[in-house]
Amino acid sequence: MSMHAPLIDADARVPAFPPIAAREARLWTAQELADRWRVSKAQVYRLAREGRVPTVWIGRYCRFSPSAIEAFEASQGGRADG
């Protein structure tokens, strides 16, 4: 038997973050958005850097909110190039 108590209760069911809407539970990566739009990942990164698509920046990484992208697509008539 170990002399030290465990630091983490493995059976605890405590969420790491506050719950959010199911649709926003997972952000899309640039590759996922590129696949959706059938463009290169570099094109998605360029549009994000230029501020032409709604982007969530996490440090140097960019992710995309599904609901924000769907609203963007609707406002652009499905066109990402404005």
N, C-alpha and C positions, 0 to 999 in steps of 0.2 A: 504494500500500500504506500502511496506517495505521501510525503510529509507536507506537501503544499496543496492547498485547496485550488481547484480549477479557477482560472481567471474569468471564464465565460461559462454561463449555464447553457449547455448545448440544447436543452429542452425548452428554453425561453422562446416565446413567439412574439417578440417585440419588433415592430417594423422599424427599419433603419431611417425611413423618411416618412413624412406625413402622406397619407393616401391622396392620390390625384385621380382625375377622371380616367376611366379605362382607356379611352382613345389616346390620351397623352402619356400613358404609362411607359411608352417607349418612343424615343426619338429616332428618326431615320438617319442613317449615315449618308455621306455623299455618294457612296457606291449604290445604295438602295435607291436614292433619288435619281441617280444617273440611269439605273436600270428601268425605273418607272418612266422616265422621259426619253429613253433610248438615245442618250447622248453620252459623251465621255465623262469620266469622273473629273477630269481637268476642267471641263466646261462648267460643271456644277460648282467647283471651287472658285472659278473665275467670277461667276455670277454672284456667289456669296461674298467674295472680297470686294466686289464693286457695289454691294448693297442692293442688288437688283432682285434678290429673292429673300424672303423672311428667313433669317438664320439665328440659331441659338449658338453663341460662342461660349465655349467652356475652355478657358485658357486659349491655347492656339488651335484647339479642335473645334470644328463646326458640326452641328447637328441640325436637324430640321423637324419642326413640329408638324405632324400629319395634318392637323386641322388648319394650321396656318398655310401650309402648302396647298391644300385643297381650296382654301379661300383665294389664294394667289392665282391658282390655275383658273378658277371661275372668273376672276376679275380680268384675266389676260385672254380669256377665250381659249385657254389651253396652251398659250404660247409663253415660253419662258424668256424670249428675247425682246419682249416689250413691243 
